[in-house]
């Protein structure tokens, strides 16, 4: 009798796992879209933070610690902030070097990852 209950329980659990995996497969694209939107919001946040810092950047020496990792790229003399697949341009700051990390140094209107 115990073996029969265990077998029935195993069959029901297998059915639930199968249904869950089917739902997960159907909604994986939605999850990717949501996470892509989060990356864009993070890139916008860092770009606006750096843009605010560029207003009075002459003689400035500031280190900013971020809660997530960002990538700084130099494209045609412009500073680009990348988080995942999302990118945002920053005006007013010179790019001091490319890199990826959670700490950013703004030194005399030049930004770089340290």
C-alpha positions, 0 to 999 in steps of 0.5 A: 500500500505504501508503494502505491501511494508513493508511485501516485505521488511521484506521478502527480509531482511529475505532472506538476513539474512538466506543467511548470516547465511548459509555462517556464518555456512559454514565459522565458521570452517575457522574462528576457524582455523584462530583464532587458528593460532593467538593464536599460534603466540601470544604464540610464541611471548611471548615465544621469549620475555621470551627467550630473557630476559633469556639471562641475567636474573641473578639479573634481576627484570623486570615486563612486561605488555602484551596486552593480557592475557597469562597462565604460566604453570610449566611442569616437571621443564619447563616453558610453555606459553599458549594462548588459545589452543596454547602452547610454551616451554621457555628454560632458565627460572625457573617457579615460579608459575602457573597463568593467567594474563597480567603482568609477573614478571621475577625475578632472572631467575624465571618467574611468572604471577602477 
